[in-house]
Amino acid sequence: MGRAGRRLPAVAAVLYGALAALVLLGVRDVLFVYEENRCSMTYMYEYPEYLKIKLPKKTARRYPAYELYLYGEGNYAEENKNLILTGIPILFLPGNAGSYKQVRSLGSIALRKAEDLDFKYHFNFFSVNFNEELVALYGGTLQRQTKFVHECLKVILKLYKGQEFAPTSVAIVGHSMGGLVARALLTLKNFKPELINLLITQATPHVAPVMPLDRYLTDFYTAVNNHWTLKAQDLRNLTTLSVAGGFRDYQSSAVPRAWASTDHLSIVWCKELILATIRAFFDLIDENTRQITEDPKKRMSVLNHHFVRHPGKIFEENPEAFTELTGTFMWIEVKTSKWTYSAYNDSDGKYFTFPLASHRESYSHVYCENTMLDTSSWIYGCMDSNSSVCLEAADLSWRAELLPTVKVAILKLQDYPSLSHIVILVPPSAGNKFTLDCEFFKEDSRTIQLPVTNLFSFGLSSSKILLNSTGLFYNIQLQHFNQVYQAFKIHVESHCQPLIERKPSVYRLHIPWSHEDSMTVVNTPSFVEISAKLHMAQPENESRVPVLSIYSSSGCQYEVILKTSFLQILGQIIRFHAGALPVYVVSNILLTYGGQLSTLMSTGQCSEFSLELVRAAKPYKVEPIISIVVFLQGFNWFREIWDSLLLPEVDAAVLSSQDAWFPLVSLILFLFGTGIAYWSAVFFSTFLRIFSSLWLTLTRPTVLSKAKLITPRRLCMVGSLALVSWTTCGAFALFIIYLQYLFKVIKLSVNVRAEQNVLNRELERSKETSQNSIRCTVKKQDLIDSTSEATQSLSSSTTAEAANSLKIHVTVFNLFTWIVLLNLPSLVYWLKNLRYSARLDPDPCRATAIILVCILEILMNSSASEVKSSKLLKIAAKVPLPLSVAVLAFGRMHLYKVPHFVTFSLLLHVLCCVV
């Protein structure tokens, strides 16, 4: 090997090491770089009890693994043991690997709230035990869960039969995949939509599965989403709320009075979010029916009040349009454009009036804020322009919004042409200390446009603005921030005048096309870093841009610096596309596999996996083909031809239509896949070397010999594993033959290493013999040399063939490893439910497992010499390239298709062994 050839592995190791490091940095950003969990834990005041509800015998026999429970505590639990229920039914559905006991946070806080109301109204919380099934990774039981929930709804409503205020529907709270199961109820043929009127989902992945590992999972998603899209008329009486959208997995920081982000599990016990949910439940009660209201408009109004925009007031269904301003309070007129008032121990209340006539020409808006976070009204609009005292006014407090530290109201003067005055109420403080601020401003003066930095600036350049004004409110529009692959760090530094009492500043990142706002509260002066990234790209019909709103502290200046965050961009790529990485790894291995077969055909020798990966796994071999197909699918004539061939749509085209794809993502993922394939092969080769050395020190290896491909024993093994696959679980059969193949590869590696050691010793002995042969005659020496060379040549040839076989087996084993990994969730699910049924039904990989068992039982006993003499080798060497293209084209959104392409390639390999 030349000097350049020797440098190649070192350069490749550095390059692929860098790629693997980028993958790890992206994973780190997703898993560890996020806001700390500020949720408070919910605690039970009494010991929680779960009363098992007896199901009809037919239902219990059909669903032996599932159960229905009623939650209770203390006396309440004792009273409900006879199942004479008078409350409002709420059904909790746990998600992937979730427990029915997760209902306790909702149930306990609702019980405390009911006690405060002397049980005028109360809720009965039911929970379904799905046996903690892994439905996010195995979709075979999603339909079963849905049907069981349908039966539970009927059982729950029967418990109230004969009661004075018997419910006719059940509200559902679904966590994670439980929310999807609740949505799937409407796809059932015999389901009556009026059985549910309210659905709240928590951290539910609605659009697509996190890992599409089997067709049952993807088909379930397709059926649910298509039904909700095409049959929206069935949903007109159902109100749905989805709490999701943050970077700790799912975030509730945009929920008023929560202000805390949650991860996937803590969302079910986050006290701030649970309190908002329970308050909403109680506000949804109809006083006449003592059940959740049947009025969809009221339900939407309540949910908007508690989860979208909270005005800082207790919910009222029909608030009075006008309010009498009573009391012997002092009336004070304020004519300045900016006003501040601090109240502390004021015994008398005051009304401050702001005449609008003098401000309408100079200003477009008025901004007022109040640090008293009670639920009383505080800002009014007066229409009597001839009096300094306003006896009746419009309550503008409903136009206000509650933030973490203040209540704010931003009013556009043009929208209130009939108002003559703005009135601010300062009630008697009685020991409380609070501050009120108001200012009139022009919208243009408080709206600043800040272009975001380029994606490829890597944080080296920045966009900067300095807010020199002493205003109370600013809107910074982030121009050209509209794609999920963009990610920025926003640094906000405040500089304040000394010796001035300051209140905290609130920074709000608002995404106008989705409710995923994030709030940051800091004391001033301060320096804070805000992460800016999207969960959803800007829709085509959306012209608004993301806005960073600064609710500032008077007397402070703010410097805002925005930079591209390269690490968070990596995090976004991993967050949205990590599920497709196995596809790119398999594509790389297939290209390497084809390259090894080509080298074996042309030179008679098989190259090392890592060297062939460097030579053969090139993105330009696959990416242009997919890009061309995606481009041509934009033309009707090509789409008609494509559909006539019954070919599925290319996954990249679907992702592009969902705004989840961008031009370079596939290239980046391919390179990431190359790095993962390279280092996984390096680690496996290292494992083989270490294990072989240990084996050689403990045992004596067997002599290398050519084994028969098909024997009665192997036929029995194939039959046994096929039977195991058919009667139990296909993934279990795959795992057994995987272990068998691993043993074969290790044994072959040990034998090759032993033969190489023997060959090296023979070479050393030959050199010693040559040095001692001076005493021998020339004729005798020639005889010795020829015998030695013949022996060494035979031994070297056998070792070389075995080494070639080992190299090709290592590559096939790498391919098979990814097949086993992709089918591992169904094996875990089967093992977990083995006590209920020995057979996994439905089994997503049963047919594939039977075929692979037949293939691999032959393949693991084959040798490279059988393959390179085959007439089919030329075809087998060329097929992996189109298969690697097909894997990327159709496997990114359907991981379960990947084993099919690999199986076809291995089938050709087996045929090469026998033809």
C-alpha positions, -999 to +999 in steps of 0.1 A: +000+000+000+013+035-010+018+064+014-015+080+002-033+046+008-019+045+043-031+080+050-066+073+038-078+053+068-065+079+092-081+108+073-114+088+071-113+081+109-109+118+116-137+128+092-161+102+104-152+109+140-161+145+134-195+135+119-202+112+148-193+140+172-218+163+154-245+137+159-237+135+196-238+173+199-272+173+183-284+146+206-270+165+236-289+197+225-322+177+223-318+158+255-300+182+278-300+218+266-333+232+276-349+253+302-349+238+337-381+221+349-398+248+369-429+227+376-440+221+411-449+185+421-485+177+430-490+159+463-519+139+476-535+151+509-547+116+516-537+081+505-547+075+469-570+046+462-579+030+429-612+012+428-614-015+401-646-013+381-661-046+372-665-049+334-690-071+315-678-107+312-676-104+274-654-073+276-632-088+303-626-119+282-619-100+251-595-076+268-579-096+296-548-072+299-569-041+303-588-027+334-608+003+344-604+022+377-620+049+397-597+073+416-604+083+452-589+095+485-600+091+521-637+095+529-644+102+492-630+068+482-650+050+510-682+066+498-677+056+462-670+019+469-707+012+464-704+029+430-734+053+435-718+082+417-733+117+414-704+136+399-691+145+365-671+117+347-636+124+334-617+095+318-579+096+319-560+076+292-523+070+299-498+070+270-468+049+259-457+028+289-479+050+310-496+039+343-533+044+352-521+058+385-510+090+367-546+102+371-539+110+408-526+145+402-558+155+384-581+136+407-565+149+439-565+186+430-601+183+416-611+167+450-596+196+470-614+221+447-647+203+452-642+204+490-637+242+488-671+244+471-687+221+497-692+195+469-717+216+451-700+202+420-674+174+419-657+152+394-653+114+392-619+106+377-617+072+359-585+058+345-577+030+321-550+004+327-534-004+294-508-026+311-481+000+303-479-011+267-453+004+244-477+017+218-454+044+206-431+017+192-456-011+184-489-002+169-505-036+168-527-029+199-537+007+192-570-004+176-576-028+205-570+000+230-594+022+211-622-004+212-616-010+249-620+027+256-653+027+237-665-001+260-653+018+291-673+049+281-705+028+280-697+012+313-690+046+329-722+061+317-742+031+330-729+038+365-749+071+365-781+056+352-811+067+373-793+097+389-810+131+389-782+147+369-770+117+349-743+126+323-748+117+287-711+122+277-676+118+292-647+142+291-614+126+282-578+136+292-553+117+271-515+117+278-491+110+250-505+082+228-536+081+250-546+114+233-543+097+199-564+067+211-591+092+222-591+108+188-593+073+172-627+067+189-644+087+162-630+063+135-649+033+150-680+022+130-705+020+159-691+049+179-716+077+188-698+111+187-720+124+215-704+101+240-675+126+244-678+164+243-644+175+256-609+161+248-577+174+263-545+159+251-512+162+269-479+158+250-496+138+222-477+134+189-507+141+166-491+143+132-469+113+129-453+086+150-420+093+166-406+061+151-427+045+123-415+010+131-445-010+118-473-005+094-500-008+121-486+023+137-485+043+104-519+030+092-534+040+126-521+075+123-533+078+087-568+066+095-571+090+125-558+121+107-577+114+075-610+110+095-605+142+114-597+160+081-624+145+059-652+141+084-650+173+103-688+175+106-686+146+131-665+168+154-688+199+155-699+190+191-664+180+203-641+206+218-604+196+217-574+212+235-539+200+228-512+211+253-479+207+235-452+225+217-420+230+237-384+219+238-384+199+270-404+176+248-437+194+253-441+228+268-468+246+288-450+278+293-475+296+270-503+286+293-514+315+315-506+310+352-484+281+344-453+298+329-434+265+333-421+242+306-426+204+311-410+173+298-430+144+284-437+128+317-439+157+341-468+172+321-491+148+340-481+161+374-470+197+368-489+215+395-492+248+376-507+231+345-529+208+365-544+238+384-552+255+351-568+223+338-590+219+370-600+255+370-611+251+334-631+220+343-650+238+370-657+268+348-671+244+322-699+232+344-735+241+334-754+251+366-787+236+352-774+202+342-745+200+367-725+185+340-700+199+315-718+223+293-732+212+259-725+246+244-694+244+222-690+282+222-688+283+260-663+254+260-641+273+236-644+305+256-634+287+288-604+270+273-592+302+256-595+319+290-575+294+309-550+282+283-545+309+256-552+344+269-560+350+305-572+385+313-564+382+350-601+379+359-624+351+370-642+336+340-676+350+332-697+336+304-714+369+296-697+398+313-716+430+317-709+454+288-709+484+312-700+488+349-710+514+374-680+531+389-692+535+425-675+545+457-664+578+472-630+576+455-610+607+444-610+615+407-577+627+393-572+637+357-538+628+340-528+648+309-493+635+304-485+608+279-466+588+304-477+581+340-465+560+370-482+555+403-470+534+433-495+525+460-486+514+495-510+515+525-533+539+507-565+541+527-585+558+500-592+546+465-586+567+434-597+569+398-572+583+374-587+595+341-568+599+308-586+621+283-581+606+248-590+636+227-556+652+232-537+620+224-555+606+194-536+627+169-502+621+183-504+584+194-519+552+181-520+530+212-521+532+250-502+507+271-511+501+308-497+476+333-506+467+368-484+447+393-514+438+415-522+403+403-557+400+419-588+392+398-606+425+401-612+450+373-588+479+370-590+496+336-622+511+321-633+531+291-656+561+296-679+576+270-690+608+288-668+635+274-685+664+292-679+653+328-647+648+349-665+620+367-676+588+349-705+570+365-708+542+339-679+527+319-669+498+297-648+472+316-616+470+295-600+446+320-613+418+298-590+431+271-560+428+294-536+399+295-520+382+325-482+379+324-459+363+350-454+395+370-479+420+356-513+425+340-510+444+308-535+461+285-526+473+250-554+493+234-555+506+198-572+540+200-587+536+166-607+506+178-624+527+205-637+558+187-665+563+212-643+564+243-635+598+257-614+587+287-594+558+299-600+553+337-575+534+359-588+523+393-564+523+423-583+505+452-574+510+488-541+490+492-545+480+529-508+470+533-503+459+497-477+474+475-482+477+438-474+499+408-494+511+378-479+525+346-495+539+315-481+555+284-494+566+250-472+556+220-470+554+183-469+518+171-440+526+146-418+539+174-421+507+194-418+482+165-383+474+155-374+450+127-344+427+133-332+405+104-320+371+116-285+361+107-277+337+079-278+299+086-242+295+076-228+323+097-222+298+125-225+325+151-196+345+137-219+374+127-247+390+146-277+414+144-279+440+171-302+467+182-301+492+211-333+504+227-324+539+240-359+550+248-374+547+283-406+532+270-425+504+288-431+481+258-413+471+226-420+446+198-389+433+179-399+416+147-376+387+138-375+390+100-370+359+078-374+335+109-398+310+094-382+275+092-377+247+117-340+243+108-332+278+119-320+283+155-307+314+172-294+327+205-308+360+215-288+379+242-307+407+260-287+429+283-303+456+303-286+487+317-305+507+343-301+540+361-289+536+397-310+544+428-342+538+410-367+511+422-371+487+393-395+459+386-386+427+368-386+426+330-406+401+310-393+389+276-419+370+255-411+352+223-444+350+203-449+327+173-480+340+157-490+308+138-489+285+168-494+288+206-458+280+216-449+313+233-420+313+258-417+336+287-385+348+304-386+368+336-354+386+348-345+412+374-328+443+361-301+451+353-293+416+338-279+396+310-300+367+297-298+343+268-330+332+250-332+303+226-353+310+194-364+280+174-396+267+159-417+236+162-437+244+131-426+262+099-445+293+088-476+283+068-478+296+032-508+318+039-492+334+070-476+368+066-469+376+103-434+371+117-422+359+152-420+387+177-398+392+208-419+415+231-400+433+258-421+444+288-394+467+301-386+484+334-387+522+334-353+538+334-335+509+316-319+506+282-318+472+264-293+458+240-305+429+219-280+407+200-291+378+178-267+351+166-271+318+147-266+288+170-249+260+151-253+236+180-290+242+182-293+238+144-278+203+149-303+198+177-332+208+153-320+183+127-318+155+153-351+166+169-370+164+136-351+137+117-334+114+142-360+087+134-347+086+099-310+080+108-313+042+108-324+045+071-293+064+062-270+040+081-285+011+063-282+029+029-245+034+036-240-002+046-258-014+014-235+007-007-205-007+011-219-042+007-223-037-030-187-024-032-173-054-015-191-078-039-178-058-068-142-059-055-146-097-049-158-101-084-130-080-100-100-089-078-110-121-061-104-104-027-129-088-004-119-054+011-123-043+047-157-028+056-142+006+067-120+009+036-149+000+013-172+024+032-148+053+024-147+043-013-183+033-020-206+052+003-209+085-016-240+107-013-238+116-050-247+080-059-282+083-043-292+118-035-295+132-070-318+104-081-342+111-053-341+149-059-348+144-096-378+121-088-392+146-062-388+174-088-405+154-115-434+145-092-444+182-094-455+175-130-489+159-135-477+136-164-449+121-143-472+117-113-497+098-136-469+075-148-457+070-112-492+062-099-498+038-128-468+018-117-484+016-082-454+032-066-458+049-033-450+086-029-414+095-022-410+103+015-390+134+008-419+149-012-443+143+017-419+159+042-414+189+019-452+194+017-452+193+056-425+220+057-403+195+076-376+192+049-349+216+035-324+212+007-293+201+027-310+180+054-307+147+034-271+153+026-263+160+063-282+129+074-264+108+049-231+120+062-243+114+097-253+079+087-218+073+072-202+084+105-224+061+125-218+031+101-181+037+102-177+038+140-201+011+147-180-011+124-148+000+141-163-009+175-175-043+163-141-051+147-124-041+180-148-063+199-140-092+175-103-088+180-105-086+218-129-115+220-108-136+196-077-130+217-094-141+249-109-172+231-075-182+218-060-180+253-087-202+267-094-228+240-078-244+210-096-233+178-109-259+153-092-263+119-108-243+090-129-265+068-155-260+042-190-266+056-220-278+036-246-252+030-276-274+035-277-303+060-306-321+078-296-304+110-298-269+094-332-278+078-344-287+113-331-255+127-349-235+099-381-254+106-378-248+143-372-211+140-400-207+114-423-225+138-412-202+166-418-172+144-453-184+134-465-195+169-448-168+191-431-137+178-411-131+146-387-107+163-379-135+189-369-158+160-348-131+145-331-125+178-323-162+182-307-165+148-289-131+154-272-147+184-264-178+163-249-156+136-229-136+161-214-169+175-206-180+139-188-147+131-169-148+164-159-184+158-148-176+122-128-146+135-111-168+161-102-194+134-089-168+110-068-152+137-054-186+147-046-195+111-028-162+107-008-169+139+002-203+126+011-189+092+033-162+108+050-189+129+057-210+098+072-180+081+095-174+111+104-211+111+111-210+074+135-181+079+154-200+106+155-231+084+170-211+055+197-197+078+206-232+090+206-248+056+242-239+047+252-275+058+227-291+033+234-299-003+219-277-030+196-305-042+183-313-007+179-275+000+157-271-032+135-300-021+131-285+014+123-250-001+098-263-026+080-283+001+079-254+025+066-230-002+039-254-012+028-258+024+029-220+030+010-213-002-018-238+007-020-224+042-020-188+029-047-195+004-069-211+030-064-182+054-070-156+027-103-173+017-114-174+054-104-137+058-125-128+028-155-148+042-151-130+075-151-096+059-183-103+040-200-119+070-191-088+091-209-066+066-240-089+064-240-090+102-240-052+103-270-051+080-288-078+101-280-059+133-301-029+121-330-052+111-330-067+146-329-032+162-358-020+141-379-050+152-367-050+188-398-030+201-422-058+191-400-083+209-400-062+240-438-058+237-442-096+233-420-104+263-440-079+284-473-094+275-462-131+275-484-139+305-515-130+286-507-146+252-478-166+238-484-154+203-479-118+192-510-108+172-507-089+150-470-095+144-454-068+121-424-090+112-436-126+111-434-131+074-401-112+071-387-133+100-395-166+084-378-155+051-348-142+069-344-174+090-342-194+058-317-170+042-294-166+072-292-202+082-277-208+047-258-176+045-239-179+078-224-211+066-213-198+032-179-187+021-165-161-002-152-187-026-187-199-033-199-164-040-171-153-063-176-183-086-213-176-090-229-166-122-252-142-103-225-123-086-225-095-112-262-089-105-258-092-067-230-066-068-251-041-087-285-045-068-274-028-035-271+006-052-307+008-064-318-007-030-299+020-011-318+046-032-351+028-025-344+027+012-339+065+013-369+071-010-395+050+008-380+042+043-376+076+059-413+078+070-418+040+070-389+023+089-407-010+087-399-011+049-362-011+054-359-049+063-377-057+030-350-041+009-322-057+029-339-091+027-340-089-011-302-081-012-294-110+011-316-134-009-295-126-040-264-134-019-278-168-009-286-175-046-250-167-054-239-195-030-260-221-048-260-210-084 
